[in-house]
Amino acid sequence: MTTASPTSVDSTPIPDGTDPGGGVLGARYRALTLGIVSVVLVIAFEATAVNTAMPTAARQLNGLGLYAFAFSGYFTTTLFALVVSGQWCDRRGPLRPLFTGIAVFGAGLVVAGTAPGMWVFVAGRAIQGLGGGLVIVALYVVVGRAYPERLRPSVFAAFSSAWVLPSIVGPLVSGAVTQHLGWRWVFLAVPVLILLPLAVMGPALARSEQEHPVLRGADFDRRRTLLAAMAAVGAGLLQYAGQRRDLVGLLPGIAGAALLVPAVLGLLPKRTLRAGRGLPTVILLRGVAAGAFFAAEAFIPLMMTTERDLSPTLAGLTLTSGGLSWALGSWLQGRPGAERYRGAMIRGGFVLTAVAIAGAALVLVPAVPSWTASVAWGVGGVGMGLTVASVSVLMMRLSAPEDAGANSAALQMSDALGNVLLTGLAGVLFAALGGGSLAAAHEGAGDGGSPAAFAVILLVMASVAVLGALLSGRVRARA
């Protein structure tokens, strides 16, 4: 992995700075854009729907004790798949890893939807993570190889926009299906939806592969694959140790850290953990943003049900404003003339995210109306839209063509690590501060929540977002 000077990942120059295909929906790019956005749409619907159906699934499978692993298992296997996909894309192009990932993702949904017990359900979620990791890196490489640099901000904005409709209808549809047909159909229906994007983008993606042949065809780097496996196993052991919080968990915790730390150092660009200027900080900030936002988001529905007595559906709808405003923030960063303010948009996005997370904690005050959390999350969505899309654009610009896959994988690995580590930290804080177990919360065995626990989690994550704002000045290397 190398840090390149600003360059286009598209290896085919366009004469006179013009593009005969027009915009992302022009004749040249229309089928490809619709196809890859449809893939993101399906993944987004699955993510929002699963969050609503998960409590019912865990109860009926008698596995509430493994509730958290159903989420973390997805991101843990994603860590491994991201590195494999990056190498696969760099050496063979994105076509095969993309279609393989979609197939594996669908298989994981089927396993989860037909699971006879909770451990099989968790295994299905882990299979989904493998497929999701292959897909997301391949999509980024498709954007870098098939689109000229001027269109990439618009494509990333389209990615964010694809989350809007699922954010609105996902909780409602999933809640209705779970109630009337059963939670299994939330998982089993999604694989059918995958067929549409495959049919739409297949020919366009094959044509793009011919127009932009791979620059190298070396074998897989066994060392990087081993490091990816170490990262996944280490993250899993740390999660297990964090759940136990006793002397028995100390041993796997130490082993997990011993595996994870050298793996991360070997997989991410040099100086990433030290926030080195340029690409290292860009990669780091992706994990900081995703970890802070989604760790807080994971606990907001639980906070709304236990502290404000909202129904699960209404609690899930609290987060809808974030999906809508995320698309707005992503759209803003892609406007003409916004490029000169890229660093300022990243900093401003982190500030908005910090304000939103802290603002959501205000609902712990009885006099504050419940809808305050929804307003706050709308503000956070704008911040994340600005930050995540801008970070993606900078990563592509700072990557040499032959390293686009590896750096895309590093970006997504930073995202997954931020989710795993900060959500795990939030879980440990929640249990340590008397928040109670997720099982108790969903079974009604106790209040399932503690204002102090929620407050500490949200304020810690807001502080992480502030740290991201402070580091954002390092995204550009010194001249």
Disulfide bonds with the S-S distance in Angstrom:
none
